[in-house]
Amino acid sequence: MKLRLLADVHISPITVAELQASGYEIHRVTEVLPAYASDAEIIERARHEESVIVTQDLDFSALIAQSGLNHLAESRRCKAPGNLKDSEDSLTTD
């Protein structure tokens, strides 16, 4: 299964473009949901599409824990696109 990423609104479009150029399947939340979508809607979309949410929003951890979707992985480590080779292990799920 190919890793799919869903970038929250706080992730720069430049970062998303760099990840796409590096071969990652990543879309910004605003490409697939309304700009006013709630965190819960974003989590549901990611769950439905089997995507990993890329975010800087710490609220997602609590929402995922409360929802019982404990199988979703979270990575707080982030590196600039120029260092993607070094950070590929942070783009995996358990």
C-alpha positions as CSV (number, residue, x, y, z in Angstrom):
1,M,0.0,0.0,0.0
2,K,1.4,3.4,-1.0
3,L,1.6,6.0,1.8
4,R,-1.0,8.7,1.3
5,L,-0.6,12.1,3.1
6,L,-3.2,14.7,3.9
7,A,-1.7,18.1,4.7
8,D,-3.6,20.3,7.2
9,V,-4.1,24.0,6.4
10,H,-1.1,24.9,8.6
11,I,1.3,23.1,6.2
12,S,2.8,25.4,3.6
13,P,1.8,24.9,0.0
14,I,5.5,25.1,-0.8
15,T,6.2,22.1,1.5
16,V,3.3,20.2,-0.1
17,A,4.6,21.0,-3.6
18,E,8.1,19.8,-2.6
19,L,6.8,16.6,-1.2
20,Q,4.8,16.0,-4.4
21,A,7.9,16.7,-6.5
22,S,9.7,14.1,-4.4
23,G,7.1,11.5,-5.3
24,Y,4.9,11.6,-2.3
25,E,1.1,11.3,-2.7
26,I,0.0,14.4,-0.7
27,H,-2.9,16.7,-0.9
28,R,-3.8,19.8,1.0
29,V,-7.0,19.6,3.1
30,T,-8.4,22.6,1.2
31,E,-8.2,20.5,-2.1
32,V,-10.5,17.9,-0.8
33,L,-12.6,19.6,2.0
34,P,-14.0,23.1,2.5
35,A,-11.5,25.5,4.1
36,Y,-13.7,25.7,7.2
37,A,-13.7,21.9,7.7
38,S,-13.3,20.9,11.4
39,D,-10.5,18.8,12.7
40,A,-13.0,15.9,13.2
41,E,-13.9,16.1,9.5
42,I,-10.3,16.0,8.5
43,I,-9.7,13.0,10.7
44,E,-12.7,11.2,9.2
45,R,-11.5,12.0,5.6
46,A,-8.0,10.7,6.4
47,R,-9.5,7.6,8.0
48,H,-11.7,7.0,5.0
49,E,-8.8,7.5,2.5
50,E,-6.3,5.7,4.7
51,S,-4.1,8.8,4.7
52,V,-1.7,10.1,7.3
53,I,-2.4,13.7,8.5
54,V,0.5,16.0,8.3
55,T,-0.1,18.8,10.7
56,Q,1.3,21.2,13.3
57,D,-2.0,21.3,15.2
58,L,-1.6,19.5,18.6
59,D,-5.4,19.1,18.9
60,F,-5.3,16.1,16.5
61,S,-3.6,13.9,19.2
62,A,-6.5,14.4,21.6
63,L,-9.2,14.0,19.0
64,I,-7.7,10.8,17.7
65,A,-7.4,9.4,21.3
66,Q,-11.0,10.4,22.1
67,S,-12.3,8.8,18.9
68,G,-10.8,5.4,19.6
69,L,-8.8,5.5,16.4
70,N,-5.6,4.5,18.3
71,H,-4.2,2.7,15.3
72,L,-3.5,6.0,13.6
73,A,0.1,7.0,14.0
74,E,1.5,10.4,14.7
75,S,4.9,11.9,14.1
76,R,6.0,15.1,15.6
77,R,9.4,15.1,13.9
78,C,9.5,17.2,10.8
79,K,12.3,18.2,8.5
80,A,12.5,20.5,5.6
81,P,11.9,19.0,2.1
82,G,15.6,19.2,1.3
83,N,16.2,16.6,4.0
84,L,13.4,14.1,3.1
85,K,15.8,11.2,2.7
86,D,16.7,11.6,6.4
87,S,13.1,11.8,7.5
88,E,11.4,9.0,5.5
89,D,11.1,6.9,8.7
90,S,8.9,9.7,10.2
91,L,6.4,9.3,7.3
92,T,5.4,5.8,8.2
93,T,2.5,4.3,10.3
94,D,2.4,1.5,12.8
